[in-house]
Amino acid sequence: MEPLLTLINLLTVVFGIFVCGILVLNRGKLLPFKILAVWIFIQVGWSLNNFLFALDLFKYVPHLFRVSTLLVYLIGPACYLFFRTILFHENKFRKWDWLFALPFLLHFLELIPFFISSGAQKLLLIKQIDYRTMSHIRDMQEGLIAAKWHSLFKLIHTTVYLILSINLYVKFNKKAFKSVIKNNTELLAFIKGAIYISTLCVGFSILAVCLYKTTPLLAFYSLHLSNSMFLFYLLGYLFYHPSILFGLNFNQVGFNSAIDSLEKELKLNEAKLRSSLVSETEMLIFVDKDFKIIHFNQLAEKSIRENFMRQIKVGEDYRTYLHEHREPLFFVDFKKALSGQRCGYEIELSMNGHDQAKWFQIEFIPITNNLNEVTGVNICSINIHDKKESENKNKNYVKQLQDITWRESHLLRAPISNLLGITKLLNKPESSVSEEEKKALLQIIEREVLKLDVELKDIVNSATNNI
């Protein structure tokens, strides 16, 4: 068992370093795959650590001792950032992403005294290791606390990030268009497989923590095996499906390279666009005649990220963001805008086809150059859902008021007229109205009052429930 695992570790180290080199040195690769290179490198470091342990080679490279244990704090963040950047189509870090490395940095500060110690001191520690029980490693101080506690913290840390990564994948599957999922089956299968294998590795790690006291050597081999399985999956999939290194494909209708000339024309319109691109209420995207995105404001970037789990980019085809219910109206008004006519419409839809439908006002504003030629269209989307709801409420108020007016003029007026007539009769001299007639008139009064009571209650209940 041990020779086989040692051979597997050696193979994964060699192949892993080769793949990391390709991912890091190739300038054309996207940010997600730079992060993937870091993720693979950390796992390779762990395999190298296992290889050096198995063959008792740390005595020749004492300064590498405990380096891999430090890197474990980066496994979870690397996993999460890879998932987020690949699924959100991001190619740059966010402002506070550096906080993900905080546990790693704190642990590094803890271990600085050990790292700057001499090779002789490290060799003394290495010679004390019992490779049958691994007891010295288990009880060794890793900075301020023992290694066993750091192992537990690392496991919890990695598990939390794995859960966050799974949550991102689930959100993406819910919000992404079916065409996007269909066009990226290989890459999404790779991500799904990475989730499964990472979950399995966490399971092996939990098993290792449980076996740490009773059978430490078995716990060591459990971590050995999980790391090798993970690396074999990642490296094997990348070897057989190298096309996934191009990232998610969102374009459905091709791409051309005429953006440079259009950006020059855009500069001519900068004064026109500048005032609108900082809007906090309007989502603005400037599109050329071929539907390629030339510019967008911050609100558009934020909205696209929240609704489509993507990072909008210059050069993308705007049509990939169109909901099927919006397409017919869009193409009609886009054509009008290209002819120089400002137009638009109001529509109720779900931006990504999954969330609750809301009302939007879509405007198409033609953008011209100094020669008065239309170079593109500024597509302005405004969320008017609250406005529409207010309008509907106002319509309901008016309808209810009209209903109350009708009831007052028709249903309430008759009983009141009857009561007025009876009052006039009762006001006549007593000799002209008999006792029997008075009783009959009182019954009529009671009946008309009851009618009034019923109608008034109905009006109040209707107004309470509908206004």
Residue, then its C-alpha position, 0 to 999 in steps of 0.5 A: m500500500e505504502p509504495l503504491l501511494t508513494l508512486i502516486n504522490l510522485l506522479t501527481v507532483v510531477f504532472g501537477i507542477f507541469v500543469c501549474g506552469i502552463l496555467v501560470l505562464n500562459r498570459g492568455k489564461l483567465l483569472p479563474f485558471k490562475i486561481l486553479a493553478v494555486w489550488i493545484f499547487i497547494q495540493v501538489g505541495w501536500s503530495l510532495n510533503n507526503f512523498l518526503f515523509a514516506l521516504d524519510l527525505f525531509k532530512y535532506v530538505p529540512h527547510l521544506f518541513r511544515v510549509s505544506t501545512l501552512l498552505v492548507y489554510l488556502i485550499g478553501p479560499a482557492c476553491y471558493l474563488f475559483f468557483r466564483t470567478i468562473l461562474f460569475h465570469e470575473n477576471k479581476f479580484r474584488k476589493w475585500d478578497w484579500l481577507f480570504a487569506l487572513p487565516f493563512l497570514l496569521h498562521f504564517l506569522e505564528l510560524i515565522p520563528f520556526f521558518i527562520s530557525s536553522g536547518a540543524q534545529k529543524l533536523l532535530l525535530i524531524k529526527q524525533i518523528d516516529y513514522r509508525t505512530m506520527s505522535h510527535i507530529r500530532d502533538m507538535q506546536e504549530g505556533l501558539i497551539a498544537a498541530k491537532w487543533h490547527s488540523l481541526f481548524k483547517l478542516i472546519h475552515t475548508t468545509v465552510y468554503l466548500i459549502l459556500s462554493i456549492n451554494l454558488y453552483v446551485k445559484f448559477n444552475k437556477k439563474a443561468f439560461k438553458s443555452v448557457i448550461k448547454n454550451n458549457t457542459e464540459l466545464l460545468a461537469f468539471i465543476k460538478g465533479a470537483i464538488y463531489i471529489s472535494t466533498l469526498c476529500v472532506g469526508f476522508s479528512i473527517l475520518a482522519v481527525c476521528l482516527y488521529k488518536t487511536t490509529p494515527l498512521l491510518a489517519f495519515y494514509s487517509l489524508h494521503l489517499s484523499n489528496s491523491m484522488f483529488l489531484f488525479y481528478l483535476l489533472g486527469y480532467l484537464f488533460y482529457h478536456p483542455s477546452i475548458l481552460f477557455g472558461l464559460n462560453f456565453n456567446q451564441v451568435g459569434f464574435n468579430s473584432a471591430i471593437d477598437s474602431l467603435e471605441k474611437e467613435l465612442k470617445l466622440n460621444e463621451a460627453k453624451l454618455r458621461s452624465s448617464l453612465v453614473s446613474e444610480t437608477e438606470m441600468l445603461i448598456f451601450v451596444d453597437k450595430d452588431f449587438k456587441i457591448i461597448h460600454f456599461n455603467q456600474l448599476a448594469e454591472k451589478s444587476i447582471r452579476e446578481n441576476f445572471m451570475r456573470q460578469i458583464k464584459v466589453g465585446e460580449d453579445y448583448r442578445t445572450y442576456l435577452h429573455e425570450h419574452r422580450e426578444p420580439l419587442f427588443f428587435v423592433d425597437f432596436k431597429k428603430a433606434l438605429s434609424g435615429q428614432r428614440c423609442g421604448y416600451e414597458i414590460e413585466l418579466s423576470m430578468n433571468g427567467h427564474d426570479q419573480a417578474k417585475w415591471f421595467q421601462i426599456e428605452f432605446i437611445p440612438i448615439t451619433n458621432n460628429l457626422n450625425e451617424v448612428t454608431g450604436v444604441n444606449i439601452c436604458s432599463i429602469n425598474i418601475h415595479d414600485k411605480k406600477e404597483s402604485e398605479n394599480k393601487n390608485k386605479n383600485y382606489v378610483k374604482q372603489l370610489q366610483d363603486i361607493t358613489w354608485r351605491e350612494s346614488h342608487l342603493l342608499r338614496a331609495p331607503i333615504s327617500n322612503l324614510l323622508g316620505i314616511t317622516k312627512l306622513l308622521n308629521k301630519p295631525e294625529s287625527s289624519v293617521s290611524e294607529e294601524e297606519k302608524k304601525a305599518l309606517l314604523q314597520i316600513i321605517e324598520r325595514e328601510v333602516l335595515k336596508l341602509d345598515v346592510e348597504l353601509k356595512d357592505i360598503v365599509n367591508s368592500a373598502t376595507n378589503n380592497i383599498 
